[in-house]
Amino acid sequence: MKLTPLIVVAAALTLAGCKQGGAPAATDATATTAATVAQPLLTVNGTAVSQDFFNFYVKNVAGKPAAELTAEERNRALDSLARIYALTQAAEKDGVLKDAENASRMELSRLSVLQAAAAQHFLKDKTPSEQELRAEYETQIADTPQQEFRARHILVQSPALAERVITQLKGGADFGKLAKSLSIDGSKENGGDLGWFSPNAMVKPFSDALMQLKKGQYTQTPVQTQFGFHVIKLDDIREASPPSFDQAKEQLAQIVQRKKLQKYSDELLAAAKIDPPLTAAAPAATDAATATEAPKP
């Protein structure tokens, strides 16, 4: 779970056992009554802290409902939360938000929360229909490569070293042994073996070079990607077996919802008054393209 900075601080204070002067724990009955009459759970220098916020805070820090806290845990949580409010109030009084970076962080946090809430609100009644899922399945199957490849590679940091590797291979050197001794990729322990994968599982330069090979061949020139310089050998090819509709159903629902949200945000952007006008951006990458990644060192 990724916690907000506020909650991270709270967790640290809680674990440190900062309990001096902690507010007394309200009984369950008191908390219920307070929530019913919309009274704050506590105030810190006049700032109200609601029961709802306390419940949310505890769930994120402790990973369980506030109702399950012991009296001591509740006291400690109230103490930590009060400390956070006191600390942030002092920071605001000292003008920390006048600092451009701090102000930008606050704005980014606000936008992040609102963006997630907006997406959740938009999608709450947009559950994909069976027809939508099957249509997306057909689209995905059509775009899925019909073959899978088994290959190995040697990744080095310079084109000169990659050229030397190729020269050694031409002289009869064993690919797996060279990979173990020279490659900077984690696959070196397996002789550079990458296992079975579809072409779109790798970055384009890697895939393009691989597709030019026949079984048993290796690249005759270094293949450059953002990770370095590769020498690639194609070991085998087999027909790909796409997942069944039922197996892919959950992922298909995510794709359909993502497309709906993308369309909605496109419409909002098109209707927004933006000055100066934005330069047209390149089309968003397809799901297959966004998933691509070459083997990393």
C-alpha positions, 0 to 999 in steps of 0.5 A: 500500500502506498501511503500519503506523506501525512500517513507515513509521518503518522505511522512513524510517530505511532511506531515510536510510541509517542503517547505523552499528552495523548487525547483520551480514547472515546468510547464506542458509544461516544464515537457513535453519538458524536458521528450521529450529531456531526460533532468532531472527534476532536479539534486541534487549534480550532481545526475539526477532525471528524470521525470519518477522517479518523476511521480512514486514517486508522485504516491506512496506517493500521490496516484495520477498522478503527473499531478494532483498535484497543484502547491503547492503540486508539489513544496512540492514533489520536495522539499521532493525528493531533501531532500531525495537525499541530505540525502542519498548522505550524508549517502553514503558519511559517509559510512553507507553502510559499515555497514553490516546490512545496506548493507544487507537491501539494497541488500534485497530491490534490490532482492525483486524488481528484483524478482517481476519484473522477475515474472511479465516479465515471466508471461506477456505472460503466460495467462492461457488457458481455457483448463489449467484452467479446468484441474486445476479445476478438480485437485483442486476438486479432492483434496478438502475434500468432507465434512465440519465440524462444531466444537468448541474448548477450547484453553489453554496454558498448558496440565494440564489445558486442562486435567482439562477441559476434566475432567470437561466435563466428569463430565457434564460441559457445553462445551460452558460455559467452553470455555467462562471462560477458552479459550484464543482463540477469539472464546470463545465469541461464546462458542468456536464455529468455524463455518463450515470449511473444514479439511484442513483449520486447522493445521494438528494436529487439523484436525487429531484429529477432523477426529477421532471424531463422532458428539457430541464427544470431544477429550479425550486427549489434542491436541497440536498445535503451538497455545497451547493445544486444547479440540475439540468437533465435533458438525456436519458434512455436504457434501461440495459444491465446487465452480463452475468453473466460481466462481473459475476461477480467483483463478484458474488462479493465481494457474496456473500462480504460478505453471508456475513460480515455474517450471521456477524458478526450471529450473533456480535453476537446471541450476545455478552453486552453490557452495557448492551444495545445499541439496535437499529441501523438496517438496513445500507444496500444495495449500491446505496445505499452506492455513492451519491455526488453530484458533489463540488466 
